[in-house]
Every structure is written in C-alpha cells, then in structure tokens.
Amino acid sequence: MDRKKIIDLVKKQEKWRREECINLIASESVLSPLAEKYYVSDFEGRYNEHDEETHYQGTKYSFEIEEICNQIFRERFDTPFVDVRPISGAIANLIVFSAFLKPGDLLMSLGIQNGAHISSSRYGAAGIRGIKDVSMFFDFERMNINVEKTIELIKKVNPKLIVFGGSMILFPEPVKEIVEEIEEKIKVVYDAAHVFGLIYNKEFQEPLKEGAHVITSSTHKTFQGPQGGIIIGSKNLDEDWQKIKKTIFPGLLSNTHIHRFPALAITALEMNEFGKEYAKQVIKNAKTLAKCLYESGFDVLCPELGFTESHQVILNVKNFGGGKKVAEELEKNNIICNKMALPIDLPEDATKNPSGIRLGTQELTRWGMKEKEMEKIAEFFRRVLIEKENVKSEVIELKKEFNEIHYCFKSEN
Ligand SMILES: Cc1ncc(COP(=O)(O)O)c(C=O)c1O
C-alpha cells in the first residue's frame, strides 16, 4: 500500500465534508481553528494514569491541563465532581453503570426505539456488563416521556438506575417530575451527549438541579469540542463519586487520550464567551429548518409543539421510501444526515430501514448559517425528494459562502 493513498484520503475527506457538504448529522461537529491547532501535540502518546497519586513521571503539564478542564466544568456546573478522562460518551456510560450496578441489576432508559443511545441498552455497554434493561413509557405525539405511566412502571419494576436523555431528543425531559415521585435510592443519570452544548449554555434543561445524580456526555456534538467523554456528579454525591473515580482508574481506563484536553479547554473557554449566542442560534436554526420543511410538505414531528427545542429536527419519511433511502438520496446531493428509528417502527425495520431521518443544526450554525440558509436548505430537500432534481452543485456553492468557523477565538491572545 502506497502512503500517498492514505494522505490522499485525508485530503479528499477534508475537501468533501468541510468544503462541499451541508453537514446535518446531529452528533458531529468541527473544532475551532485554535482548538484544532492544539489538538495534536506532545501530549499525544503520553500517559497520565492517576488515582490519589500519579503513576508515571513526566506528567506535570498533562496533569495541569486535565485539571484546568475539570475546573472549567466544575465552575460551570457548580459542583466539585467532574472527570474528563472518559474517552467517549459510551465509555462514560459504561463507567457509571459499572460503578453503580452489578450484573443482573435493572436499568431503565427511554428505550432505543424512543431515542436512547445503544450504550444504555442490552445491546450496548449496559448489556456487556450483564445489566438488564426496561424502557420508559413514551408518547410519540409529544416525543417525550409519559410521566404518569413511567412512574407507575418504576414503582412496579424497581430499577436500580434510570437514564434520561438520548440520541433522539427534541424537548427537555421531565426529570424533576419523575425524580420527585421515586425512591431516593434509585440512581438517576442524564445522558447529555447530544444536548451538552445547549445544557452548558443554559438553553435546554439543568439535569443536576432537576434531581439527576450524574451527567454523562460526549464533548463533541452540540458541545463542539474534540471527540471525548465527561462525567459530572451532583454536589452531594461524595461516596458515589469515589466509586466512579475508582471505576475510571484502575477500573476501565489506562490511557485517557490526553492530547484532547487542550482542545477541550479551549472549546470550553470559547463556549464561556460565545456559547449563549451560539446555542440560541442552533435552536433558532432547528426551528426554522423544521418549519420550512413542514411547509414544503414534509412530515416533521411535533408541529403543534413548535417542532423542537433542541438542535434536532426529526422527519418521518416513510412515504419517501424510508430513512435509509432518503439519507442516501440526500448524500448524492452532498447533504449529509442519518436514518433514524422512530417509536412507531417495528423492531425488524428499526435498524434496516427505519421511518425517520434526524437532522442537527449545530455544525451549520458554527459555519455561520442562520435562518435564511435554513430556508434554502429546506428548499433543497423539496427539490431533491419531491421534484427529484439534483442540487449538488448549488449545495457546494452555498457551502463556499460559509467557510469560516464562528463563535470562537480569532487569535491566541
Ligand atoms: C445519547 C448518547 N449517548 C452516548 C453516545 C455515545 O457517545 P460517543 O460516541 O462519544 O461514545 C451517543 C452517541 O451518539 C449518544 O447519542
């Protein structure tokens, strides 16, 4: 194999996804130029294993940068308990489930058919630990948890841990309403992977104030940092936080990809300065995109609720051949999104050809797009999927106008 092939692939990826595509995958993002510049450094390839003490020499700077990350999040979430070592959101979930649950214990989540991430199910991290799972009751019309029936179910099946949050999430969830009615000993986790950037900027919900004991998250979706994970514990977690720390190390992690910490800290500081405006625009863009798609004749979920309060827009595209076909059709036009199972899908359709597609506005917002561009993108959808036109060259032209990352530092000082 020629090394030129590898370099060529990177160049092709950069040109295609950065310069020529309308990226609507709700779980992706781009780093700011400053964060990207400091993403690769000598920290790459080093170790910083630690519990009460460090286990390697040469770690004074890596320890300091890790601590700076933790401190920024501690201040933001008003809690002493933050750990940025988990290398991804799924691993953050595995750590928390392993700390709190034994094989055979019962975990309750939204259910993957209703938007829970696979890591909270029998098929993912929870299942690997031998944890059993049960789904909350979910109302498709409101795309949210049915509080009354879920409380009843909790009392009946007595789960040891409940996971709120999910990969398909349009609205804040009723954490407070449910936590108030259940036994204190049940651990409550909010998987904020998708909406972390909105939560960080206080534009969605405040899970810890609403009664969650722990937030788990990725750091690279609406929070547009480097790919990685984070665990944040509520102020009064104490002993349980020690369990989580022990599960991180020596439990499940050895290297923690410390090269991502400078980029994470820079992103967090950028969020502190520009995040409010960014988060507001992400939501405005999602609402506008949803409304324009709806007015173009698409079955956008939850019209009577204003479609969305997050970065996501969900479409039922069963009448267009299903989510897989539609996402592939859009990709031919350089519009990138993903198929999505909806609560109404039968299990056999859920993975192969689900009814939905999921769109996210966080990346386009970072590229500086606003309501006017959302109208244009909805128009592209109509022309591709209803008029059967090809709009690829127009997509490339539109993206060309937005080639600079916004809501970030412009210099090193
Ligand atoms: C709700 C939720 N939790 C966890 C994860 C896993 O995160 P990661 O990809 O960082 O492992 C995802 C991934 O998309 C997710 O949507």
The ligand as an ORCA input file, in Angstrom:
! r2SCAN-3c Opt
* xyz 0 1
  C     -27.266      9.883     23.864
  C     -25.916      9.350     23.523
  N     -25.162      8.829     24.499
  C     -23.945      8.326     24.243
  C     -23.429      8.344     22.972
  C     -22.086      7.773     22.729
  O     -21.185      8.785     22.624
  P     -19.732      8.549     21.992
  O     -19.944      8.439     20.534
  O     -18.995      9.758     22.417
  O     -19.214      7.283     22.581
  C     -24.166      8.874     21.920
  C     -23.595      8.888     20.561
  O     -24.084      9.433     19.635
  C     -25.450      9.382     22.195
  O     -26.214      9.878     21.225
*
